[in-house]
């Protein structure tokens, strides 16, 4: 067949190569897992930042709308309270007092 020493050496080299490939696969999967965690953490931070911005924009919008509603109410009513249609009709002399 062949020299037993050379066959043993080839088998030894072959098993070392297989072991090396296994280590590379393990190392690659570990790196991939770490990269996925880093990416997930990055997107979580981005999401938290966007959530904070959305909350700030909502607060600004609510303030603007309340100011807008107050201004509309104040400009349409002299004293800041709503008048009924009947009161407006009296004021505009469209309805005769009863």
ChimeraX commands (.cxc) that place a marker at each C-alpha (Angstrom):
marker #1 position 0.00,0.00,0.00 radius 0.5
marker #1 position 2.23,2.74,1.06 radius 0.5
marker #1 position 4.42,3.84,3.83 radius 0.5
marker #1 position 2.36,3.81,7.09 radius 0.5
marker #1 position 4.09,6.95,8.30 radius 0.5
marker #1 position 3.02,8.97,5.28 radius 0.5
marker #1 position -0.56,7.69,5.52 radius 0.5
marker #1 position -0.68,8.69,9.20 radius 0.5
marker #1 position 0.73,12.10,8.37 radius 0.5
marker #1 position -1.89,12.63,5.64 radius 0.5
marker #1 position -4.69,11.62,8.00 radius 0.5
marker #1 position -3.27,13.93,10.65 radius 0.5
marker #1 position -3.08,16.82,8.21 radius 0.5
marker #1 position -6.62,16.05,6.99 radius 0.5
marker #1 position -8.08,16.06,10.50 radius 0.5
marker #1 position -6.23,19.28,11.29 radius 0.5
marker #1 position -7.72,20.86,8.16 radius 0.5
marker #1 position -11.20,19.70,9.15 radius 0.5
marker #1 position -10.64,20.99,12.68 radius 0.5
marker #1 position -9.43,24.31,11.22 radius 0.5
marker #1 position -12.51,24.61,9.02 radius 0.5
marker #1 position -14.73,23.89,12.02 radius 0.5
marker #1 position -12.99,26.61,14.01 radius 0.5
marker #1 position -13.37,29.05,11.12 radius 0.5
marker #1 position -17.09,28.28,10.84 radius 0.5
marker #1 position -17.52,28.73,14.59 radius 0.5
marker #1 position -15.54,31.98,14.53 radius 0.5
marker #1 position -17.54,33.23,11.52 radius 0.5
marker #1 position -20.87,32.42,13.15 radius 0.5
marker #1 position -19.74,34.16,16.36 radius 0.5
marker #1 position -18.71,37.25,14.37 radius 0.5
marker #1 position -22.03,37.18,12.52 radius 0.5
marker #1 position -23.92,36.95,15.82 radius 0.5
marker #1 position -21.97,39.91,17.24 radius 0.5
marker #1 position -22.57,41.93,14.06 radius 0.5
marker #1 position -26.31,41.20,14.27 radius 0.5
marker #1 position -26.35,42.34,17.90 radius 0.5
marker #1 position -24.47,45.53,17.04 radius 0.5
marker #1 position -26.85,46.21,14.14 radius 0.5
marker #1 position -29.89,45.52,16.30 radius 0.5
marker #1 position -28.55,47.84,19.00 radius 0.5
marker #1 position -27.91,50.53,16.36 radius 0.5
marker #1 position -31.48,50.31,15.05 radius 0.5
marker #1 position -32.87,50.27,18.60 radius 0.5
marker #1 position -31.05,53.56,19.33 radius 0.5
marker #1 position -32.39,55.03,16.08 radius 0.5
marker #1 position -35.91,53.89,16.93 radius 0.5
marker #1 position -35.68,55.40,20.44 radius 0.5
marker #1 position -34.45,58.68,18.95 radius 0.5
marker #1 position -37.34,58.76,16.46 radius 0.5
marker #1 position -39.82,57.94,19.24 radius 0.5
marker #1 position -38.50,60.90,21.26 radius 0.5
marker #1 position -38.75,63.20,18.23 radius 0.5
marker #1 position -42.30,62.05,17.56 radius 0.5
marker #1 position -43.26,62.83,21.16 radius 0.5
marker #1 position -41.73,66.33,20.87 radius 0.5
marker #1 position -43.54,66.98,17.57 radius 0.5
marker #1 position -46.82,65.80,19.09 radius 0.5
marker #1 position -46.37,68.19,22.04 radius 0.5
marker #1 position -45.59,71.08,19.67 radius 0.5
marker #1 position -48.60,70.23,17.51 radius 0.5
marker #1 position -50.91,70.09,20.54 radius 0.5
marker #1 position -49.61,73.48,21.74 radius 0.5
marker #1 position -50.09,75.03,18.29 radius 0.5
marker #1 position -53.60,73.61,17.98 radius 0.5
marker #1 position -54.62,74.83,21.43 radius 0.5
marker #1 position -53.24,78.30,20.63 radius 0.5
marker #1 position -55.01,78.25,17.27 radius 0.5
marker #1 position -58.32,77.19,18.85 radius 0.5
marker #1 position -57.99,79.85,21.55 radius 0.5
marker #1 position -57.29,82.54,18.93 radius 0.5
marker #1 position -60.28,81.45,16.85 radius 0.5
marker #1 position -62.57,81.42,19.86 radius 0.5
marker #1 position -61.35,84.79,21.10 radius 0.5
marker #1 position -61.68,86.46,17.72 radius 0.5
marker #1 position -65.16,85.10,17.02 radius 0.5
marker #1 position -66.51,85.95,20.48 radius 0.5
marker #1 position -65.93,89.33,22.03 radius 0.5
marker #1 position -65.69,87.99,25.59 radius 0.5
marker #1 position -64.13,84.62,24.81 radius 0.5
marker #1 position -67.38,82.69,25.38 radius 0.5
marker #1 position -69.55,81.20,22.69 radius 0.5
marker #1 position -72.80,82.89,21.78 radius 0.5
marker #1 position -75.84,80.99,20.69 radius 0.5
marker #1 position -77.33,81.48,17.23 radius 0.5
marker #1 position -80.26,83.24,18.88 radius 0.5
marker #1 position -77.91,85.73,20.63 radius 0.5
marker #1 position -76.15,86.42,17.32 radius 0.5
marker #1 position -79.48,86.93,15.56 radius 0.5
marker #1 position -80.52,89.48,18.25 radius 0.5
marker #1 position -77.18,91.23,17.91 radius 0.5
marker #1 position -77.56,91.47,14.13 radius 0.5
marker #1 position -81.22,92.64,14.42 radius 0.5
marker #1 position -82.45,89.61,12.52 radius 0.5
marker #1 position -84.77,88.44,15.26 radius 0.5
marker #1 position -87.38,90.62,16.93 radius 0.5
marker #1 position -87.34,90.47,20.73 radius 0.5
marker #1 position -90.31,88.53,22.08 radius 0.5
marker link #1:1,2 radius 0.2
marker link #1:2,3 radius 0.2
marker link #1:3,4 radius 0.2
marker link #1:4,5 radius 0.2
marker link #1:5,6 radius 0.2
marker link #1:6,7 radius 0.2
marker link #1:7,8 radius 0.2
marker link #1:8,9 radius 0.2
marker link #1:9,10 radius 0.2
marker link #1:10,11 radius 0.2
marker link #1:11,12 radius 0.2
marker link #1:12,13 radius 0.2
marker link #1:13,14 radius 0.2
marker link #1:14,15 radius 0.2
marker link #1:15,16 radius 0.2
marker link #1:16,17 radius 0.2
marker link #1:17,18 radius 0.2
marker link #1:18,19 radius 0.2
marker link #1:19,20 radius 0.2
marker link #1:20,21 radius 0.2
marker link #1:21,22 radius 0.2
marker link #1:22,23 radius 0.2
marker link #1:23,24 radius 0.2
marker link #1:24,25 radius 0.2
marker link #1:25,26 radius 0.2
marker link #1:26,27 radius 0.2
marker link #1:27,28 radius 0.2
marker link #1:28,29 radius 0.2
marker link #1:29,30 radius 0.2
marker link #1:30,31 radius 0.2
marker link #1:31,32 radius 0.2
marker link #1:32,33 radius 0.2
marker link #1:33,34 radius 0.2
marker link #1:34,35 radius 0.2
marker link #1:35,36 radius 0.2
marker link #1:36,37 radius 0.2
marker link #1:37,38 radius 0.2
marker link #1:38,39 radius 0.2
marker link #1:39,40 radius 0.2
marker link #1:40,41 radius 0.2
marker link #1:41,42 radius 0.2
marker link #1:42,43 radius 0.2
marker link #1:43,44 radius 0.2
marker link #1:44,45 radius 0.2
marker link #1:45,46 radius 0.2
marker link #1:46,47 radius 0.2
marker link #1:47,48 radius 0.2
marker link #1:48,49 radius 0.2
marker link #1:49,50 radius 0.2
marker link #1:50,51 radius 0.2
marker link #1:51,52 radius 0.2
marker link #1:52,53 radius 0.2
marker link #1:53,54 radius 0.2
marker link #1:54,55 radius 0.2
marker link #1:55,56 radius 0.2
marker link #1:56,57 radius 0.2
marker link #1:57,58 radius 0.2
marker link #1:58,59 radius 0.2
marker link #1:59,60 radius 0.2
marker link #1:60,61 radius 0.2
marker link #1:61,62 radius 0.2
marker link #1:62,63 radius 0.2
marker link #1:63,64 radius 0.2
marker link #1:64,65 radius 0.2
marker link #1:65,66 radius 0.2
marker link #1:66,67 radius 0.2
marker link #1:67,68 radius 0.2
marker link #1:68,69 radius 0.2
marker link #1:69,70 radius 0.2
marker link #1:70,71 radius 0.2
marker link #1:71,72 radius 0.2
marker link #1:72,73 radius 0.2
marker link #1:73,74 radius 0.2
marker link #1:74,75 radius 0.2
marker link #1:75,76 radius 0.2
marker link #1:76,77 radius 0.2
marker link #1:77,78 radius 0.2
marker link #1:78,79 radius 0.2
marker link #1:79,80 radius 0.2
marker link #1:80,81 radius 0.2
marker link #1:81,82 radius 0.2
marker link #1:82,83 radius 0.2
marker link #1:83,84 radius 0.2
marker link #1:84,85 radius 0.2
marker link #1:85,86 radius 0.2
marker link #1:86,87 radius 0.2
marker link #1:87,88 radius 0.2
marker link #1:88,89 radius 0.2
marker link #1:89,90 radius 0.2
marker link #1:90,91 radius 0.2
marker link #1:91,92 radius 0.2
marker link #1:92,93 radius 0.2
marker link #1:93,94 radius 0.2
marker link #1:94,95 radius 0.2
marker link #1:95,96 radius 0.2
marker link #1:96,97 radius 0.2
marker link #1:97,98 radius 0.2
view
